[in-house]
Amino acid sequence: MILAPRHREVETWHRVDSAACPALARTKVTVTGVLDLSAVEAIDDAVQSAEASGHELTFDLSHISTITAGALDELLSRGHQPRSAKP
């Protein structure tokens, strides 16, 4: 008997946490799980919220387990820069 390999579709998951410290005007964005295009959109939302509050941003990407094709390029193409570096 020959068994054909089975491929199982596994749903990817991620979590994007945003922790704001109003006293320091800082927001830390942490990504856990898979960095895919929907995670990049969630990061965008967190960045927009932090910038609207006038906060500086810190990113913690150390809990990313997998990066899907194109997601890292998409994230880097957005190129967040500190306000002091903007003209």
Protein Blocks (a to p, Z undefined) as FASTA:
>chain_A
ZZddddddddddddddddddfknopacdddehjadfklmmmmmmmmmmmmmnopacdddf
klcfbdcehklmmmmmnopacfklpZZ
